[in-house]
Amino acid sequence: MPDFRVTLVERLFEADAGDFRVTATDAEAAARIVLNAVPDSVDSDGIRTTILPDGQEVDLEVEEVVHGEIVAMVHDAGTGVLQGQFGFSLVFSPGREAAAVLARVMDRVLADDGERDTHAACVLLRRYLHEYLNADA
C-alpha cells in the first residue's frame, strides 16, 4: 500500500460587506469599477475604506467569522505531489495548469449550442477560472 502525507488544514473566513450602486455596461464592468477602487491596505484601525470616483464610500472592518472548514490535503509521501483535497471547502485552487484546462473546456461547452442547459453554470465557472488565472498577473 502507498504512503501518504496528510496535512489537516483548518480555515476560518471572516467577512464584512458594503454595497455600491454602479451604472456600467455589464456586471463585470460594474465589478471592475468597484474592485479597482479598493485600496491595498487598511488604515491604523483595521478599516479598509473604498471610495468610488463618484464619491460613494464603504468602510469594511472584518470582524465576523462567516465560515469555518477543516480539510485534508493529501500528498504522495515520496514525491510530495498533491493527490487531492478532501472535505468540503470554499477554497478552489486547482493550480494554473488545471485551471487553464478547465477554462478551455468551459469555452468549448459554451460554444456548443447543444449544451444550453449547462450554459449558466459554465459562465460562472469560466469567470471564476479566468479570475483565478489572472490573479497573479
C-alpha positions, -999 to +999 in steps of 0.1 A: +000+000+000+013+035-008+023+060+018+007+095+020+014+127+039-019+141+050-020+177+061-050+187+082-060+223+074-084+244+094-096+277+078-117+305+092-133+330+069-140+365+082-162+389+063-177+423+061-197+438+032-209+471+018-230+480-012-224+504-040-249+515-067-230+514-100-241+521-136-220+502-161-222+484-195-224+450-178-220+432-145-182+426-149-176+463-157-196+473-126-175+449-105-142+462-120-152+498-111-155+488-075-126+464-074-102+490-089-112+514-062-103+491-033-071+502-015-043+477-010-042+482+028-063+490+058-059+521+080-045+520+115-079+509+129-081+480+106-107+496+083-105+494+045-122+525+031-132+522-006-142+554-024-156+553-059-149+581-084-185+594-079-178+597-041-197+567-028-178+553+002-179+520+021-159+511+051-150+474+056-140+462+091-136+424+091-146+410+124-172+383+119-163+347+112-188+336+085-174+301+077-151+275+091-138+244+075-114+215+080-099+197+050-073+171+044-046+179+018-031+145+007+004+143-009+024+114-021+048+107+008+077+101-016+073+128-042+053+154-024+028+156-053-006+167-042-031+138-047-062+157-037-080+179-012-108+161+008-136+177+028-159+205+017-141+238+011-150+272-002-114+274-015-110+261-050-074+263-060-068+238-089-034+252-099-027+272-130-024+242-154-056+225-143-074+259-142-063+266-178-076+232-189-109+237-172-113+272-187-107+257-222-133+230-215-158+257-204-151+277-236-159+246-257-191+239-238-202+275-242-195+274-279-218+243-284-254+254-288-264+218-279-253+224-243-278+252-234-288+235-202-253+239-188-247+274-201-253+294-169-232+271-148-204+272-173-204+310-175-200+312-137-172+286-136-154+301-166-155+335-150-141+321-118-113+303-136-103+334-156-102+354-124-080+326-108-057+326-138-053+364-138-049+368-100-011+370-102-010+388-135 
